[in-house]
Amino acid sequence: MGRMITNSKWTVQGKYVVITGATSGIGLAAANELATRGANIGIVARNQAKANEVAAQIMASTGGRTTVDIFLADMASQKSIRHVAADILAKCPRVDVLVNNAGALFETRKLTDDGMEMTWAVNHLAPFLLTTLLLDRMKESQHARVITTASHGHKMAKKGINFDDFTAEQLYSFPQNFIGGPTFRYAETKLANIQFTTELARRLEGTGVSAYCFDPGLVSTNFNQNNGLLARMTMAVMKLFSRSPEKGAETLVWLADSDEVTGHNGYYYTDRKKTIPSVPAQNLDDTKRLWMVSEEQIGIRRL
């Protein structure tokens, strides 16, 4: 991607940062650290009580020097995302950084009210839609950043995204489900995060808005705790080899705060270094196709 010329060094101090999935895990760790560095925070959360708790915690840790706003949304619902975007636009005269961090994995196949498979809706369509709705406001800043949490797990989608199975009927059917269909579906959505970032960056050339995505590594969080005893036991074992949420959030915070990536656009990072993703992730024909399909699925064509 190209480079944009700026006259001053970037810092998150005084900037407004919107973060989804900020009430636990790396999202919470990032919100705490960015607030410590002087950012004002907008938390997009589903649970009001938990969001209130997190907001109070951040305010206390910064001595009240940081603004923390709460926006409620169900990231599986396009209607809810549209409502929260309207709330953010009404409340915030500027959005400097949007962090698309909320994610999930569903062991059983579920469809949203919009008719979309749940993992796809939360992990890909939610950031695609929220970003689309907030972009005009972000363009009004001298410089803004869209950061999306991807995963090394995208490499499991070795054949790329199956454009003929968007509702994941095949992946969730036996025997695919038995051999890891839900996990492969998650991998597809993480691959989509990378391809979304690539195409978003291409479409935003010259606007002052940059797009990045990153792999937080294997992190000890509450992820995948909603899928029964086996999933919880698996995650408990994986936690023995996992990094802390604070460590997992380091690249996110760096992308939000560092001037080192100013002018870089569309890249995938691991441990604060630009990393080459899987071969399917580099397929630009699929990347453009994914964008067009995603526009159809959210019913918006703007860029």
Backbone hydrogen bonds, N-H to C=O, Kabsch-Sander energy under -0.5 kcal/mol:
donor,donor_aa,acceptor,acceptor_aa,energy
14,G,38,G,-2.7
15,K,12,V,-2.4
17,V,15,K,-0.6
17,V,40,N,-3.2
18,V,16,Y,-0.5
18,V,97,V,-2.9
19,I,17,V,-0.5
19,I,42,G,-2.8
20,T,99,V,-2.3
21,G,44,V,-1.3
22,A,44,V,-0.6
27,G,24,S,-0.8
28,L,24,S,-1.4
29,A,25,G,-2.2
30,A,26,I,-2.6
31,A,27,G,-2.3
32,N,28,L,-2.5
33,E,29,A,-2.1
34,L,30,A,-3.1
35,A,31,A,-2.1
36,T,32,N,-2.0
37,R,33,E,-1.5
38,G,35,A,-1.7
39,A,34,L,-2.5
40,N,15,K,-3.0
41,I,67,T,-2.7
42,G,17,V,-3.1
43,I,41,I,-0.5
43,I,69,D,-3.2
44,V,19,I,-2.7
44,V,42,G,-0.5
45,A,43,I,-0.7
45,A,71,F,-2.6
48,Q,46,R,-0.7
51,A,47,N,-2.4
52,N,48,Q,-2.6
53,E,49,A,-2.0
54,V,50,K,-2.4
55,A,51,A,-2.7
56,A,52,N,-2.3
57,Q,53,E,-2.0
58,I,54,V,-2.6
59,M,55,A,-2.5
60,A,56,A,-2.3
61,S,57,Q,-2.3
62,T,58,I,-1.5
63,G,60,A,-1.1
64,G,59,M,-3.0
65,R,62,T,-1.3
69,D,41,I,-2.8
71,F,43,I,-3.2
73,A,45,A,-2.3
75,M,73,A,-0.7
77,S,74,D,-2.0
78,Q,76,A,-0.5
81,I,77,S,-2.2
82,R,78,Q,-2.3
83,H,79,K,-2.0
84,V,80,S,-2.5
85,A,81,I,-2.3
86,A,82,R,-2.0
87,D,83,H,-2.1
88,I,84,V,-2.6
89,L,85,A,-2.6
90,A,86,A,-2.0
91,K,87,D,-2.0
92,C,88,I,-3.1
96,D,16,Y,-1.8
97,V,16,Y,-2.0
98,L,145,R,-2.7
99,V,18,V,-3.4
99,V,97,V,-0.5
100,N,98,L,-0.7
100,N,147,I,-3.0
101,N,99,V,-1.2
107,E,105,L,-0.5
112,T,116,M,-3.1
115,G,112,T,-2.0
118,M,110,K,-2.5
121,A,117,E,-2.5
122,V,118,M,-2.6
123,N,119,T,-2.4
124,H,120,W,-2.0
125,L,120,W,-2.1
126,A,121,A,-2.0
128,F,124,H,-2.2
129,L,125,L,-2.9
130,L,126,A,-2.8
131,T,127,P,-2.3
132,T,128,F,-1.8
133,L,129,L,-2.2
134,L,130,L,-1.5
135,L,131,T,-1.3
138,M,134,L,-2.0
139,K,135,L,-2.5
140,E,136,D,-0.6
140,E,137,R,-0.8
141,S,138,M,-1.5
144,A,208,G,-2.1
145,R,96,D,-2.4
146,V,210,S,-2.7
147,I,98,L,-3.0
147,I,145,R,-0.5
148,T,212,Y,-2.1
149,T,100,N,-2.5
150,A,148,T,-0.8
150,A,214,F,-2.6
154,H,151,S,-1.7
155,K,152,H,-1.9
156,M,153,G,-1.9
157,A,154,H,-1.5
158,K,156,M,-1.9
160,G,157,A,-1.7
163,F,161,I,-1.2
165,D,162,N,-1.7
168,A,165,D,-1.7
172,Y,168,A,-1.8
173,S,170,Q,-1.1
177,N,173,S,-2.8
179,I,175,P,-1.6
180,G,177,N,-1.1
181,G,176,Q,-1.6
184,F,180,G,-2.3
185,R,181,G,-2.2
186,Y,182,P,-2.1
187,A,183,T,-2.1
188,E,184,F,-2.1
189,T,185,R,-1.9
190,K,186,Y,-2.0
191,L,187,A,-2.3
192,A,188,E,-2.3
193,N,189,T,-1.7
194,I,190,K,-1.4
195,Q,191,L,-2.3
196,F,192,A,-2.8
197,T,193,N,-1.8
198,T,194,I,-2.2
199,E,195,Q,-2.3
200,L,196,F,-2.8
201,A,197,T,-2.4
202,R,198,T,-1.7
203,R,199,E,-2.2
204,L,200,L,-1.4
205,E,202,R,-0.9
207,T,204,L,-2.4
209,V,204,L,-0.5
210,S,144,A,-2.7
212,Y,146,V,-2.9
213,C,267,Y,-1.9
214,F,148,T,-1.5
215,D,269,Y,-2.7
219,V,217,G,-0.8
220,S,243,R,-2.8
221,T,219,V,-1.1
225,Q,222,N,-1.0
231,A,227,N,-0.5
232,R,228,G,-2.0
233,M,229,L,-2.6
234,T,230,L,-2.5
235,M,231,A,-2.4
236,A,232,R,-1.9
237,V,233,M,-1.9
238,M,234,T,-2.3
239,K,235,M,-1.9
240,L,236,A,-0.5
240,L,237,V,-1.3
241,F,238,M,-1.8
242,S,239,K,-1.2
243,R,218,L,-2.9
248,G,244,S,-2.6
249,A,245,P,-1.7
250,E,247,K,-1.1
253,V,249,A,-2.8
254,W,250,E,-2.4
255,L,251,T,-2.6
256,A,252,L,-1.9
257,D,253,V,-2.1
258,S,254,W,-2.9
262,T,259,D,-1.3
264,H,261,V,-2.1
266,G,211,A,-3.0
267,Y,211,A,-0.6
268,Y,275,T,-0.5
269,Y,213,C,-1.9
270,T,273,K,-2.7
271,D,215,D,-0.7
273,K,270,T,-1.2
275,T,268,Y,-3.4
282,Q,278,S,-0.7
282,Q,279,V,-1.3
283,N,280,P,-1.5
284,L,282,Q,-1.1
287,T,283,N,-2.0
288,K,284,L,-2.2
289,R,285,D,-2.0
290,L,286,D,-2.9
291,W,287,T,-1.8
292,M,288,K,-2.0
293,V,289,R,-2.4
294,S,290,L,-2.6
295,E,291,W,-2.3
296,E,292,M,-1.8
297,Q,293,V,-2.1
298,I,294,S,-1.7
299,G,295,E,-1.4
300,I,295,E,-1.5
